[in-house]
Amino acid sequence: MWRIVRLVLVALWLVAASAAWWGAPREAGTGEAFADVREHRVVAYQLGTEWQDDSPDRWFAVPTLETGDQDRIFAWRTSDGRTHWADISDTPDLKLELSPDRSANVLYLSTLINGIGLLFTLVFVGVLWVGPTPVTGTRWYWWWLFALVPFGLGLLYWTFHEVPWTRPDIPESRDTGWRGLGTAIVVSVLVSVILYGLTSLFGEAAFPDLLTP
């Protein structure tokens, strides 16, 4: 049973990761924005002041575009499902070329990503706090890895390292909550630094900046 659940979790993680990477907003120039609008490649657009990531679960960043008095960011989605954005502070005339019927949520994959994240949370919390006593680490050890390590990497590690329902003898020495907290903080920082470096080296097309935790 656990083997099947494990495979399903991994498959869903891959779906969420692919959707987050594909649909992540990528910064583009105003020239590309004008070209896509005039060539009718824009299937949806939003105007706002800044990107916000209030996602508490740290699975995959699904930012929202906040609106304000002066909308300086133009975000748009093309027919291939990609989302782009540009700072149009110096080109307000772009707004005159926009069709009102195209105004819609550009991050259409956010529902799928958030839904998978919620499912992961329910499965993990259910198994961790209601299921058998963890063998390799305490409940608090796994909780910190789940809560703080970005992109669900802590859950993947738990999926392959822990063995629920096998009911082996619980060892006297297990990884503690303090060790889990420290490990989660270190891994989270490392992931952020690595992604920042990859974005700097290869650009946003390969590693979108808004995906960095």
C-alpha positions as CSV (number, residue, x, y, z in Angstrom):
1,M,0.0,0.0,0.0
2,W,2.7,2.5,1.0
3,R,4.6,1.7,-2.2
4,I,1.6,2.8,-4.3
5,V,1.1,5.9,-2.2
6,R,4.8,6.8,-2.6
7,L,4.6,6.5,-6.4
8,V,1.4,8.6,-6.5
9,L,3.1,11.3,-4.4
10,V,6.2,11.4,-6.6
11,A,4.0,11.5,-9.8
12,L,2.0,14.4,-8.4
13,W,5.2,16.2,-7.3
14,L,6.5,16.0,-10.8
15,V,3.2,17.4,-12.1
16,A,3.3,20.3,-9.7
17,A,7.0,21.0,-10.4
18,S,6.5,21.0,-14.1
19,A,3.4,23.3,-13.9
20,A,5.2,25.7,-11.6
21,W,8.2,25.9,-13.8
22,W,6.3,26.2,-17.1
23,G,3.8,28.8,-15.9
24,A,6.2,30.9,-13.7
25,P,6.2,34.6,-14.6
26,R,9.3,35.4,-16.6
27,E,10.5,39.0,-17.0
28,A,10.5,40.3,-20.5
29,G,11.1,43.7,-22.2
30,T,8.5,46.2,-23.2
31,G,9.4,45.5,-26.8
32,E,8.2,41.9,-26.4
33,A,5.1,43.1,-24.6
34,F,4.1,45.4,-27.5
35,A,4.9,42.7,-30.1
36,D,2.7,40.1,-28.4
37,V,-0.2,42.6,-27.9
38,R,-0.1,43.7,-31.6
39,E,0.3,40.2,-32.9
40,H,-2.6,39.1,-30.9
41,R,-0.6,36.5,-29.0
42,V,-1.9,37.7,-25.6
43,V,-4.7,35.3,-24.4
44,A,-4.9,36.9,-20.9
45,Y,-3.3,39.8,-19.1
46,Q,-3.2,41.6,-15.7
47,L,-2.0,45.0,-14.5
48,G,-0.5,45.5,-11.1
49,T,2.1,47.2,-8.9
50,E,4.3,44.4,-7.6
51,W,4.5,40.6,-7.3
52,Q,3.7,39.1,-4.0
53,D,4.3,35.5,-2.8
54,D,2.3,34.9,0.3
55,S,2.3,31.1,-0.1
56,P,2.7,29.6,3.4
57,D,3.3,26.0,2.4
58,R,6.7,26.6,0.6
59,W,5.8,24.0,-2.1
60,F,6.1,26.0,-5.3
61,A,5.9,29.7,-5.5
62,V,2.6,30.9,-7.0
63,P,2.9,34.7,-6.8
64,T,0.0,37.1,-7.1
65,L,0.1,40.4,-8.8
66,E,-1.0,43.2,-6.4
67,T,-2.9,46.1,-7.8
68,G,-2.6,49.7,-6.7
69,D,-3.1,53.3,-7.7
70,Q,-0.4,53.2,-10.4
71,D,-0.2,49.8,-12.2
72,R,3.4,49.6,-13.5
73,I,3.6,45.9,-14.2
74,F,2.0,44.3,-17.3
75,A,1.8,40.5,-17.0
76,W,0.5,38.4,-19.9
77,R,0.0,34.8,-20.9
78,T,0.5,33.5,-24.4
79,S,-1.2,30.6,-26.1
80,D,1.6,28.2,-25.1
81,G,0.7,28.7,-21.4
82,R,3.8,30.8,-20.6
83,T,3.5,33.9,-18.4
84,H,5.6,37.0,-19.0
85,W,5.8,40.4,-17.4
86,A,7.3,43.8,-18.1
87,D,7.7,47.1,-16.3
88,I,5.7,49.6,-18.3
89,S,6.2,52.6,-16.1
90,D,7.8,54.5,-19.0
91,T,5.3,53.2,-21.7
92,P,1.8,53.9,-20.4
93,D,0.5,54.0,-23.9
94,L,0.6,50.2,-23.9
95,K,-2.6,50.2,-21.9
96,L,-4.4,51.9,-24.7
97,E,-3.8,48.8,-27.0
98,L,-5.2,46.3,-24.5
99,S,-8.5,44.6,-25.1
100,P,-10.7,44.6,-21.9
101,D,-12.1,41.1,-22.7
102,R,-8.5,39.6,-22.3
103,S,-8.2,40.8,-18.7
104,A,-8.0,37.6,-16.6
105,N,-5.8,35.6,-14.3
106,V,-2.5,34.9,-16.1
107,L,-1.4,32.2,-13.6
108,Y,-4.0,29.7,-14.6
109,L,-2.0,26.8,-13.3
110,S,-2.0,28.1,-9.7
111,T,-5.2,26.1,-8.9
112,L,-3.6,22.9,-9.9
113,I,-0.3,23.6,-8.0
114,N,-2.1,24.8,-4.9
115,G,-4.4,21.8,-5.0
116,I,-1.5,19.3,-5.2
117,G,0.2,21.2,-2.3
118,L,-3.0,20.9,-0.2
119,L,-3.3,17.2,-1.0
120,F,0.4,16.7,0.0
121,T,-0.3,18.5,3.3
122,L,-3.3,16.3,4.1
123,V,-1.5,13.1,3.3
124,F,1.6,14.0,5.2
125,V,-0.1,15.3,8.3
126,G,-2.5,12.4,8.4
127,V,0.3,9.8,8.2
128,L,2.7,11.7,10.5
129,W,0.3,12.5,13.4
130,V,-2.3,9.8,13.1
131,G,-0.2,6.9,11.6
132,P,2.4,4.7,13.3
133,T,5.3,6.2,15.2
134,P,8.0,7.2,12.7
135,V,11.1,5.0,12.8
136,T,14.0,7.1,11.4
137,G,13.1,10.4,13.0
138,T,10.7,11.9,15.5
139,R,7.5,13.5,14.4
140,W,8.9,16.9,15.0
141,Y,12.0,16.0,12.9
142,W,9.8,15.3,9.9
143,W,7.5,18.2,10.5
144,W,10.3,20.7,10.2
145,L,11.7,19.1,7.0
146,F,8.2,19.2,5.6
147,A,7.3,22.8,6.6
148,L,10.6,24.6,5.9
149,V,12.4,22.8,3.0
150,P,11.1,24.4,-0.3
151,F,9.6,22.7,-3.3
152,G,8.4,19.7,-1.2
153,L,11.9,18.2,-1.2
154,G,11.4,17.4,2.5
155,L,8.3,15.4,1.7
156,L,10.1,13.5,-1.0
157,Y,12.9,12.7,1.4
158,W,10.4,11.5,4.0
159,T,8.6,9.5,1.3
160,F,11.7,7.4,0.5
161,H,13.4,7.4,3.9
162,E,10.5,6.7,6.3
163,V,8.7,3.4,6.4
164,P,5.1,3.8,7.8
165,W,3.2,0.7,8.6
166,T,6.1,-1.7,8.5
167,R,6.0,-1.7,12.3
168,P,9.7,-2.4,13.0
169,D,11.1,-1.9,16.5
170,I,11.5,1.8,17.2
171,P,15.3,2.5,17.7
172,E,16.3,4.2,20.9
173,S,18.1,6.9,19.0
174,R,16.2,8.8,16.3
175,D,16.7,12.2,14.5
176,T,15.2,14.8,16.8
177,G,13.1,17.9,16.2
178,W,16.0,20.2,16.8
179,R,18.1,18.3,14.2
180,G,15.2,18.5,11.8
181,L,14.9,22.3,12.4
182,G,18.6,22.9,11.8
183,T,18.7,20.6,8.8
184,A,15.7,22.3,7.3
185,I,17.1,25.8,7.7
186,V,20.4,24.8,6.2
187,V,18.8,23.0,3.2
188,S,16.4,25.9,2.6
189,V,19.3,28.4,2.4
190,L,21.3,26.1,0.2
191,V,18.4,25.7,-2.2
192,S,17.9,29.4,-2.4
193,V,21.6,30.1,-3.0
194,I,21.8,27.4,-5.7
195,L,18.7,28.6,-7.5
196,Y,19.9,32.2,-7.3
197,G,23.2,31.2,-8.9
198,L,21.5,29.2,-11.6
199,T,19.2,32.1,-12.5
200,S,22.3,34.4,-12.7
201,L,24.1,32.0,-14.9
202,F,21.4,30.7,-17.2
203,G,18.7,33.4,-17.0
204,E,15.1,33.4,-16.2
205,A,14.1,31.3,-19.2
206,A,15.7,28.2,-17.5
207,F,15.3,29.3,-13.8
208,P,12.6,31.9,-13.3
209,D,13.5,34.3,-10.5
210,L,10.0,34.2,-9.0
211,L,10.4,30.5,-8.4
212,T,13.3,31.1,-6.0
213,P,12.1,30.6,-2.4
